Amino acid sequence: MGKILFYLVIGLTLCFSKVMATTISKGLPIEIYVSLINPTKFGDRKPRMPVKIPTVYLDEYLIYFDALGGSCTLEITNENNNVVYSRPISAEETCCLLPSTLKGRYLVKFVFENLTYWGYIQL
């Protein structure tokens, strides 16, 4: 009984350590929202399933995100809604390095043809 408890405690400790290392290594999570760009384009058709919002993390100037399932444009806008940085993101990419010249609060957007994922970041 003592050995089973010992191995159980060791196993849980290792699992918790792995989860914590994964969370810390990806940085701070960014709360992401979704907006439709042109809802009238769908007409009377209703979406078959809800949109899956990706998980996005910021670690200093590196943004990590789930594979987005398609190509899009990453836009960083300032408080005046001016685009200060923009670059295409391929469907396979899962991270992007932002310029170190950016300082302050920005709106990060992943812009697709019909929808936009967006959230706020502090650099």
Secondary structure, 3 states (H helix, E strand, C coil): CHHHHHHHHHHHHHHHHHHHHHHHHHCEEECCEEEECCHHHHCCCCCCCCCCCCCEEEECCEEEECCCCCCEEEEEECCCCCEEEEEEECCCCCEEECCCCCCCEEEEEEECCCEEEEEEEEC
